[in-house]
Amino acid sequence: MPDKIPKRTILVAEDDPISSRILEKKLKGWGFEILLAKDGRGAWEALQRPDVRLALLDWMMPEADGPEICRRIRETKKANYTYILLLTARDQSQDIIAGLQAGADDYMIKPVNFLELKARLQTGQRIIDLEDKLLLTQAQLTELATKDGLTKLWNRTFIIKFLDEELIRARRTSSPLSLIMLDLDYFKKINDERGHQAGDKVLMRIAEILTQGVRPYDKIGRYGGDELMIVLPNCDRGSVCLIAERLRRVCAAEQIRANGKAIKVTFSAGCVSSGHLVRPTGDRMIQAGDKALYRSKAAGRNRVSSFPIQKTRARKRTT
Amino acid sequence: MTADGGIPMNKAEALDRVDGDETFLQELLNLYAAEYAEKTVAMENAIRAADFRAVRELGHALKGSSANLSLPRLQDAAFDMETAGLEKNIDGAREALIRFRHEYRRLKDYLETP
């Protein structure tokens, strides 16, 4: 058994000052950070802290007893699991069953045998470590399933789903939703002349610039090879055109270094707002955004157009 | 159960519990003295008011503290107070409190004896 348990915060909820003091000293010696509570209310408050993943709860406490706290913590949707060990003078099997059924992971009869307590806390620690590993793997899998590996933008599946969900929300709250479809100008030429690694660098840098230039609740996705999509909740047509134009100017002013050379890159964009479609759906928004984007391409690239197409809107912007 | 006889404290066991730290054991005994003073007065009041729930809870708490310090006779008397509370036996509670106080005096004598 290792001499020290890796540092963790542990809640000790115990109204008996002697028991509490002994536990505090022992647990500190084993490397724990201690949080003390003298009653059920204090225990409940301490358990709201996300770093409290281990708890020693006395069965009998004022305000709320150990099993009651167990029940409550299991009913709440705390993000991470809390391993709970009940301390009790009750050694009847019906008491033990009641404690475990209330949600305790383990129990110990008082006065506590400390070697046993240490071993049991190590079991708790292992379960928490296992959960942490699972959550990390889950987060990594979610990242893989929803993000584009190169640009770290949202992938096509996710961004389309987000657009659909936000359209439903926009309809419910009677708020506008906008979309920018954008496509890098002459990107194939960059790949052909400078190589695919240079093309990748350009995409990554453009993704960074866009990410820094939108609001925190906007989402950017990689729709195709060099085609990107920005979904902007609660944003009307006037605002989306201003945002797209600002992003266009920032990107056009950037010198992206790849293979020791500076590359200037621009994009063409098409904007659409849900208020300008009769029955907006995700597909219709994308179609309309594409139309506006092709208008920008046809008019000479490096510009922003909006749907519905108005000839005066597709003006060339100079950088 | 007789009031006298038997060692009031299993000191070796108590010291083992605190890894042989005499100073820490003394700190715990001081805490116990404070607990004793507060809870025996509360127990007296609970018996006077025939508050059996309080009798049971105070008995339970004193039983736990006594067990932690390896005080078997005090633990027994506290257990009897808890049981009296459960059984709503006022005479039993009164008798157990008298015995608890007697055992505490014996503990003090034991600790003060060089």
Interface residues (C-beta under 8 A of the other chain):
Chain A: D15 D16 P17 I18 S19 R21 I22 K25 M60 A89 K110 P111 F114
Chain B: R17 V18 F24 E27 L28 L31 Y32 A34 E35 E57 H60 A61 K63 G64 S65 A67 N68 L69 S70
